[in-house]
Amino acid sequence: KRLKKFPTDKVSMGEGQEAVALQKMQQGFLNGTWCILQNCHLGIGFMSQIERILTKTADIQQDFRLWVTCEITNRFPIGLLQMSIKVTMEPPAGLKAGLLRTYTTTVTQELLDKIDHEQWRSLVFVQAFLHSIVQERRKFGPIGWCIPYEFNSSDLEASLIFLEKHLSGTVAVGLPLSWQTIQIMIASVQYGGRVQDALDGELFETYAALWFCDDVNKSSFTFNNFHSDFNYRIPDGGEVANYRNYISRLPTVDSPLIFGLHTNADLTYRQLDAGEMLTSLLETLPKDAGVGTGKSVDEIVKETALGLLERMPPDLVEAQFRIQVSKLRGPPPLAADKGAVPDKGMLAPLNIFLFQELQRLQRIVAVVRQNMQALVMAIEGTVVMTPDLLEDLHSVYDARVPKRWTHDPSGAEISWLMPTIGSWFAALSARHDLLSTWLNQGRMKSYWLPGFTNPQGFLTGMRQEVTRQHQKDQWALDDVVTHTEIQQNDVDRVKEAPEEGQNIHGLFVEGAKWARGEGKLEESEAKKLFYAMPVVHVTAIGMKERKAKLAEYGPKGGYDCAVYKYPKRGDRYLVFRMMLRPGEEHPNHWRLRGVCLLCQTE
């Protein structure tokens, strides 16, 4: 049809475009022309009308075709979807398939001949390789990218256009390339426009720094910096057929090492893949059938709810714990300032933090208790089984955490996230014990950081207290930053609380392991994804002192490691960042490995 210049009308959907789209469709009904509606996720209401119009219109020319483009959305009408022929553009799986697609669609002989210079063809291949790498890295989940970005061919094409213009103004006229300009434009502009997470931005910049540099002009350059049976090189020659032949010889199965990840990342990928399949199977199971023991779903859920109610920790009465907090001591004065009077009660920042944590925990306890009681009464028929209670019933039956336990009606997170109701409830009891011990026995030698619903608040309170301890030195809160020192011992060997700052424990490292004796990062062991970290001393120091401390991490600098609440990662779950000694490797090595610290591994 396109070769015959078949008449086609295009309408980009948006506000007020429904009338225009309807007019073009009606013209197509009579004349047999084609109609393309673009960005239909911006006109979902009109999509429901289309379904009714197409089914009720009797006379439609045989040649008429309606094309619809739309982003993925759950609001798209099922009826229209069922009566349509679905076409989707998914990125190919694997580096080999991705590169082959690039060199059969985007990269042609005409493109390679635009600039008659070997460096141009090399950079085209580097860009195509980078594009396939960043797309394929998504399959590894959060250790690959904190957020799974939809990098597509438009990003590749825009980058190639920039490279063409840059080389035309430099190499083609005898000037040297500006690698820094190329790195910034590719990582921060062309692809960086999609990147929302700061850690992901640093990762992309690392890729650009490794592969857009003078090394690509050397005959010994390889994309893989590890020993392998196959070395990923830049093919020679100016014919596109040479590149396609080389790509056809690439390994079918990609090692995680080519992405900069540890081989354990393949295990992570397979676990994610299996978990998604099991979740889908679980969601398709009927909820109204009995089980082999003869118990119905209602009986199983009622029994579970009553068991949880028996295990519920006691309520925290605010009037009582307010009095207890007011009697708690604050941080001790420094040895050089023995005459100072320590803060007490609500004057100490960490005591205020404890009070707020107790309030939050009591809110969660009340929500869970009320929810389980209402669920039992609904099953017994005492109260009406509302849709929300029915959803909670299905969650408890599937051993999943009911949504109202973790989020309030506005969708804001109010507690911790866990995959199963058993692990969530165990965490509830552990958190209750943590705060009760602090409330009744005073300050601890070390604090279980994952046990706080607001760990950032704990660190803020710690910095405030250290700043007040250095009041004579005229420290200001805005001038200090969090500083960490990793100890060699576990929490059971901590003898006393530090004079300044606090000890924390309960963190895990993913993507590497921590060598306690040497105090540095090392490669993970095979099939071991997480390692428990020793006690970490956190305190506050001034900016000038911090610059001096950075020199202790060696000439390559330290690895600025992110600490997350969950394995999901992302800015919303970032607690803080701490410097780790990278050992013999460059910090970029661990950045490509996706190394981070986690408060919990589930």
C-alpha positions in Angstrom: 0.0 0.0 0.0 2.8 2.4 0.9 4.5 1.8 -2.5 1.3 2.8 -4.2 1.1 5.9 -2.0 -2.1 4.7 -0.5 -4.0 7.6 1.1 -3.4 7.7 4.9 -4.7 10.1 7.5 -2.7 10.6 10.8 -4.1 12.0 14.0 -2.0 12.5 17.2 -4.3 12.0 20.1 -4.6 14.5 22.9 -7.0 17.0 24.3 -9.7 18.0 21.8 -8.5 15.5 19.1 -11.4 13.1 19.5 -13.6 15.0 17.0 -10.8 15.1 14.4 -10.1 11.4 14.8 -13.8 10.5 14.5 -14.0 12.6 11.3 -11.0 10.9 9.7 -12.4 7.5 10.6 -15.8 8.3 9.0 -14.0 9.5 5.9 -12.1 6.2 5.8 -15.4 4.2 6.2 -16.7 5.8 3.0 -13.5 6.1 0.9 -11.6 3.0 2.1 -8.5 5.0 3.2 -6.3 4.2 6.1 -6.4 6.1 9.5 -3.5 6.1 12.0 -4.3 7.2 15.6 -1.0 7.9 17.5 -0.4 8.2 21.2 -3.8 6.7 22.0 -2.9 6.3 25.7 -3.7 10.1 25.8 -7.3 9.4 24.6 -8.3 6.2 26.4 -11.9 7.4 26.7 -12.2 7.7 22.9 -10.8 4.1 22.6 -14.0 2.8 24.2 -16.1 4.7 21.7 -14.1 3.3 18.8 -15.0 -0.2 19.9 -18.7 0.7 19.8 -18.4 2.6 16.5 -16.7 -0.3 14.7 -19.2 -2.9 15.9 -22.3 -0.8 15.0 -21.2 0.8 11.7 -22.7 -1.4 9.0 -21.1 -0.1 5.8 -17.3 0.1 5.9 -15.2 -0.1 2.8 -13.2 -3.3 2.5 -9.9 -1.5 2.1 -10.3 0.6 5.3 -7.7 0.0 8.0 -7.4 1.6 11.5 -3.9 1.7 13.0 -3.5 2.5 16.7 -0.3 3.2 18.6 -0.3 3.2 22.3 1.9 2.9 25.4 1.3 -0.1 27.7 -1.7 0.7 29.9 -4.2 -1.3 31.9 -7.0 1.1 30.9 -7.0 0.1 27.3 -10.4 -1.5 26.4 -10.2 -5.3 26.4 -12.8 -5.6 23.6 -10.9 -3.4 21.2 -7.7 -5.3 22.1 -9.4 -8.6 21.4 -10.7 -7.6 17.9 -7.3 -6.2 16.8 -4.1 -7.6 15.4 -1.4 -6.8 18.0 2.0 -5.7 16.8 4.7 -5.0 19.4 8.3 -3.8 19.1 10.4 -5.5 21.8 14.2 -5.3 21.9 15.8 -8.6 20.9 17.1 -10.8 23.7 20.9 -11.1 23.9 23.9 -9.0 22.7 24.2 -10.9 19.5 20.6 -10.4 18.5 20.6 -6.8 19.5 23.7 -6.0 17.5 22.5 -7.9 14.5 19.2 -6.0 14.6 21.1 -2.7 14.8 23.3 -3.6 11.8 20.3 -4.7 9.7 18.0 -1.7 10.4 19.8 1.4 11.7 23.4 0.9 10.5 23.6 0.6 6.8 26.5 0.8 4.2 25.3 4.4 3.5 25.8 5.3 7.1 29.3 3.8 7.3 30.3 5.7 4.1 29.2 9.1 5.5 32.6 9.8 6.9 35.6 8.1 5.2 37.6 7.5 8.3 38.3 4.3 10.3 37.5 6.1 13.6 34.0 6.8 12.4 33.2 3.2 11.8 34.8 2.2 15.1 32.7 4.7 17.0 29.5 3.5 15.3 30.3 -0.1 16.5 31.1 1.1 20.0 27.8 3.0 20.1 25.9 0.0 18.8 27.6 -2.2 21.4 26.8 0.2 24.2 23.2 0.4 23.1 22.8 -3.4 23.3 24.6 -3.6 26.6 22.4 -1.1 28.4 19.3 -2.7 27.0 20.3 -6.3 27.9 21.5 -5.3 31.4 17.8 -4.7 32.4 17.2 -8.5 32.7 19.4 -8.7 35.8 16.9 -6.6 37.8 17.9 -4.0 40.4 21.6 -5.1 40.3 21.6 -4.2 36.6 19.6 -0.9 36.7 17.9 0.6 39.7 15.0 1.5 37.3 14.4 -0.6 34.1 14.7 2.1 31.4 13.1 1.8 28.0 16.1 2.6 25.9 15.1 2.3 22.2 16.3 2.9 18.7 15.6 6.6 18.8 18.3 7.0 21.5 20.8 5.1 19.3 19.9 7.2 16.2 20.3 10.5 18.1 23.7 9.4 19.4 24.9 8.4 15.9 23.7 11.8 14.5 25.7 13.5 17.2 28.8 11.4 16.6 28.6 12.1 12.9 28.4 15.9 13.4 31.2 15.8 16.0 33.6 13.8 13.8 32.7 16.0 10.8 33.9 19.0 12.8 37.0 17.4 14.3 38.6 14.3 12.7 37.4 15.2 9.2 39.2 18.5 9.3 42.3 17.3 11.1 41.4 18.1 14.7 41.4 15.7 17.6 38.3 14.3 19.1 37.0 15.6 22.4 36.3 12.4 24.3 34.9 14.4 27.3 32.3 16.0 25.0 31.4 12.6 23.6 31.1 11.0 27.0 28.9 13.8 28.4 26.7 13.9 25.3 26.1 10.2 25.1 25.8 9.4 28.8 24.2 12.6 30.2 22.2 13.9 27.2 21.2 11.4 24.5 20.6 8.5 26.9 20.7 10.5 30.2 17.4 12.2 29.4 15.7 8.9 30.4 17.8 8.2 33.5 16.1 9.2 36.7 18.3 7.6 39.3 21.6 9.2 40.3 23.3 5.8 40.7 22.1 4.8 37.2 23.5 8.0 35.8 26.9 7.2 37.4 26.8 3.7 35.9 26.1 5.0 32.4 28.9 7.6 32.8 31.2 4.7 33.7 30.4 2.8 30.5 31.0 5.9 28.4 34.3 6.6 30.1 35.5 3.0 29.5 34.5 2.7 25.8 34.6 6.3 24.5 38.4 6.9 24.9 41.7 6.7 23.0 41.9 2.9 23.8 39.3 2.1 21.1 41.9 3.1 18.5 44.3 0.5 19.7 44.4 -2.9 17.9 44.5 -4.6 21.3 41.2 -3.0 22.5 38.5 -5.4 23.7 35.2 -4.7 25.4 35.8 -7.5 27.9 38.5 -6.9 30.5 38.5 -10.6 31.6 39.9 -13.8 30.2 37.4 -15.4 27.8 37.3 -17.9 25.0 35.9 -15.1 22.8 37.1 -11.5 22.9 34.7 -8.8 22.0 36.6 -6.6 19.6 35.8 -3.9 17.0 35.7 -5.5 13.5 38.0 -4.3 10.8 36.9 -3.1 7.3 34.5 -0.6 5.9 31.8 -3.0 4.6 28.7 -3.5 6.6 28.9 -7.2 5.6 32.1 -7.5 7.6 30.3 -6.3 10.8 27.4 -8.7 10.2 29.7 -11.6 9.7 31.6 -10.7 12.9 28.3 -10.3 14.9 27.1 -13.7 13.7 30.1 -15.3 15.4 29.4 -13.7 18.8 28.5 -16.1 21.7 24.8 -17.0 21.8 24.8 -16.9 25.6 26.1 -13.7 27.2 28.3 -14.0 30.3 27.3 -11.4 33.0 31.0 -10.4 33.0 30.7 -8.6 29.6 28.2 -6.3 31.4 30.7 -5.7 34.2 28.7 -7.9 36.6 29.8 -10.9 38.6 28.8 -14.4 37.3 26.4 -14.6 40.3 24.2 -12.0 38.5 23.1 -14.9 36.2 21.7 -16.6 39.3 19.9 -13.4 40.2 18.4 -13.2 36.7 17.1 -16.8 36.8 15.6 -16.3 40.3 13.8 -13.2 39.1 12.5 -15.0 36.0 11.3 -18.0 38.1 9.8 -15.7 40.7 7.7 -13.9 38.1 6.5 -17.1 36.6 5.5 -18.5 40.0 3.7 -15.2 40.9 1.7 -15.4 37.7 0.8 -19.0 38.3 -0.3 -18.1 41.9 -2.5 -15.3 40.6 -4.3 -17.7 38.2 -5.2 -20.2 40.9 -8.9 -20.3 42.0 -9.5 -18.8 45.4 -13.0 -20.4 46.0 -11.9 -24.0 45.9 -11.2 -26.2 48.9 -7.9 -27.9 49.6 -6.9 -31.5 50.3 -7.5 -31.2 54.0 -11.2 -30.4 53.4 -10.9 -26.9 54.8 -12.3 -24.0 52.8 -10.5 -20.8 52.0 -12.5 -19.0 54.7 -11.6 -21.5 57.3 -7.9 -21.4 56.5 -7.8 -17.6 56.5 -9.8 -17.4 59.8 -7.4 -19.8 61.4 -4.4 -17.8 60.1 -5.9 -14.5 61.3 -6.6 -15.8 64.8 -3.1 -17.1 65.0 -1.6 -13.8 64.0 -3.8 -12.0 66.6 -2.4 -14.2 69.3 1.2 -13.3 68.2 0.5 -9.6 68.0 2.8 -7.5 70.3 1.1 -5.4 72.9 0.0 -1.9 72.2 2.3 1.0 72.9 0.5 3.6 74.9 1.7 7.1 74.0 1.0 8.6 77.4 3.2 6.0 79.0 6.2 6.0 76.6 6.2 9.8 76.4 7.0 9.8 80.2 9.7 7.1 79.7 11.3 9.0 76.8 11.4 12.2 78.8 13.5 10.4 81.4 16.1 9.0 78.9 19.6 10.4 78.9 21.1 12.0 75.8 24.6 11.6 74.4 27.5 11.9 76.9 29.7 15.0 76.8 33.1 14.5 75.2 36.1 13.8 77.3 37.5 17.2 76.6 34.3 18.9 77.7 33.4 17.2 81.0 31.8 20.2 82.5 29.0 20.3 79.9 25.5 19.2 80.9 24.2 16.4 78.6 20.8 16.7 77.0 18.0 14.7 78.4 14.5 13.6 77.4 13.0 15.4 74.4 16.0 17.8 74.2 18.2 14.9 72.8 17.5 14.4 69.0 17.8 10.6 69.1 15.3 10.5 72.0 12.8 12.5 69.8 13.5 10.0 67.0 12.7 7.1 69.4 9.4 8.7 70.3 8.5 9.1 66.6 9.4 5.5 65.9 7.2 4.3 68.7 4.3 6.4 67.3 4.8 4.9 63.9 5.0 1.3 65.2 1.9 1.7 67.3 0.0 2.9 64.2 1.1 -0.2 62.3 0.1 -2.5 65.3 -3.3 -0.9 65.4 -3.9 -1.2 61.7 -2.9 -4.9 61.7 -5.0 -5.7 64.8 -8.1 -4.0 63.5 -7.7 -5.5 60.0 -7.4 -9.1 61.4 -10.3 -8.6 63.7 -12.5 -7.2 60.9 -11.5 -10.1 58.6 -12.5 -12.7 61.2 -15.8 -11.0 61.8 -16.5 -10.8 58.0 -15.8 -14.5 57.6 -18.2 -15.2 60.5 -20.8 -13.0 58.9 -20.9 -10.4 61.7 -19.9 -7.6 59.4 -20.2 -7.1 55.6 -17.3 -8.6 53.5 -16.3 -5.5 51.6 -14.1 -5.6 48.5 -11.1 -4.4 50.5 -11.6 -7.2 53.1 -12.0 -9.7 50.3 -8.7 -8.5 48.8 -7.1 -8.9 52.3 -8.6 -12.4 52.5 -7.0 -13.4 49.2 -3.6 -12.0 50.4 -3.6 -13.9 53.6 -4.6 -17.1 51.8 -1.7 -16.6 49.4 0.6 -15.8 52.3 1.1 -12.3 50.9 1.2 -9.1 53.0 -2.2 -7.2 52.8 -1.6 -3.8 51.1 -3.2 -1.9 54.0 -0.5 -3.1 56.3 2.2 -1.4 54.2 0.5 1.6 52.6 -2.2 4.1 53.7 -5.2 5.0 51.6 -3.1 7.7 49.8 -0.6 5.0 48.7 2.2 6.3 51.0 4.4 3.6 52.5 3.8 3.3 56.3 5.7 0.1 57.1 8.3 -2.2 55.6 8.0 -4.4 52.5 8.3 -8.2 52.7 7.5 -10.9 50.2 5.5 -13.1 52.7 3.2 -12.5 55.6 5.4 -14.7 57.8 8.6 -12.7 57.3 6.6 -9.4 57.6 5.2 -10.5 61.0 8.6 -11.7 62.3 9.9 -8.3 61.4 7.1 -6.6 63.3 8.0 -8.5 66.5 11.7 -7.8 66.0 11.1 -4.1 65.6 8.8 -4.0 68.7 11.6 -5.7 70.7 14.2 -3.2 69.4 12.2 -0.1 70.4 11.0 -1.6 73.7 14.6 -2.5 74.7 15.8 1.1 73.8 12.9 2.6 75.8 13.3 0.5 78.9 17.1 0.1 79.1 18.4 3.3 77.5 20.9 3.7 74.8 22.4 0.7 73.1 26.0 -0.3 72.1 24.8 -0.8 68.6 21.5 -0.2 66.7 19.8 -2.5 64.3 19.4 0.0 61.4 16.9 -2.1 59.4 14.6 -2.1 62.4 13.7 1.6 62.0 10.9 2.7 59.7 12.8 5.9 59.1 16.5 5.1 59.2 17.3 8.5 57.6 15.9 10.1 60.6 18.2 8.1 62.9 21.2 9.4 60.9 20.0 13.0 61.0 19.5 12.8 64.8 23.0 11.3 65.2 24.5 14.2 63.2 22.6 16.7 65.3 23.9 15.2 68.5 27.5 15.1 67.3 27.2 18.8 66.2 26.0 19.7 69.7 28.9 17.8 71.3 31.2 20.1 69.2 29.4 23.3 70.1 32.6 24.8 71.5 34.2 24.2 68.1 31.4 26.2 66.5 30.2 23.2 64.4 27.0 23.9 62.4 24.6 21.1 61.2 24.8 22.3 57.6 28.6 22.0 57.6 28.9 18.4 58.7 28.4 15.1 56.7 28.0 11.5 57.7 31.2 9.6 58.0 31.5 5.8 58.5 34.2 3.5 59.8 33.6 -0.3 59.3 34.7 -2.3 62.3 36.0 -5.9 62.3 33.6 -7.3 64.8 29.9 -8.4 64.9 27.4 -6.8 67.2 27.9 -9.5 69.9 31.5 -8.4 70.4 30.8 -4.7 70.8 31.8 -3.8 74.3 30.6 -0.3 74.7 28.9 2.6 72.9 31.2 5.1 71.2 31.8 8.5 72.8 30.8 10.2 69.6 28.4 9.0 66.9 26.6 5.6 67.0 27.2 1.9 66.0 24.8 0.3 63.6 24.5 -3.3 62.3 22.2 -5.5 60.2 23.5 -4.4 56.8 24.3 -6.8 53.9 26.5 -6.3 50.8 25.3 -7.4 47.4 27.6 -7.8 44.3 30.8 -8.3 46.3 32.0 -9.4 49.7 33.7 -7.5 52.5 37.1 -8.8 53.6 37.0 -8.1 57.3 40.7 -8.6 58.0 41.9 -6.4 55.2 38.9 -4.0 55.4 38.2 -3.9 51.6 35.9 -5.2 48.9 36.6 -8.5 47.2 34.9 -10.6 44.6 31.9 -12.7 45.7 32.1 -16.4 46.0 30.1 -18.5 43.5 26.4 -18.8 44.2 26.5 -16.6 47.3 24.6 -13.4 46.6 24.7 -11.6 50.0 27.2 -11.2 52.8 26.5 -9.8 56.3 28.5 -6.7 57.1 30.2 -6.2 60.5 29.3 -3.3 62.8 29.6 0.1 61.3 30.5 3.2 63.3 28.6 6.3 61.9 29.5 9.8 63.0 29.6 13.3 61.6 32.7 15.2 60.5 33.3 18.6 58.9 33.8 19.0 55.1 37.6 19.8 55.5 38.1 16.7 57.6 36.2 14.6 55.1 38.6 15.7 52.3 41.5 14.5 54.4 39.8 11.2 55.1 39.3 10.5 51.4 43.1 10.3 51.0 43.0 7.2 53.2 41.2 5.2 50.5 44.2 5.1 48.2 45.2 6.8 45.0 42.2 5.5 43.1 39.8 6.9 45.7 37.0 5.1 47.6 33.9 3.5 46.2 30.9 5.7 47.1 28.5 2.9 48.0 24.7 3.3 48.3 22.8 1.9 51.2 19.2 0.9 50.4 16.3 -0.3 52.5 15.3 -3.0 50.0 16.9 -5.0 47.1 14.5 -3.0 44.9 16.9 0.0 45.1 15.9 3.4 43.7 16.1 6.9 45.1 12.9 6.4 47.2 14.6 3.6 49.1 18.1 5.2 49.4 19.1 5.6 53.1 22.6 7.2 52.7 25.9 6.6 51.0 29.1 5.4 52.6 32.7 5.1 51.3 34.2 1.6 51.0 37.8 0.7 50.3 37.9 -0.8 46.8 41.1 -2.8 47.3 43.2 -3.4 44.2 40.3 -2.7 41.8 39.3 0.7 40.5 36.0 2.0 42.1 34.4 1.8 38.6 34.9 -1.9 38.7 32.5 -2.2 41.7 30.2 0.4 40.1 29.8 -1.9 37.1 29.3 -4.9 39.5 26.3 -3.1 41.0 27.7 -3.3 44.5 25.5 -1.8 47.2 24.6 -2.3 50.9 21.1 -3.5 51.8 19.0 -3.3 55.0 17.2 -6.5 54.1 17.7 -9.2 51.4 14.1 -9.9 50.6 
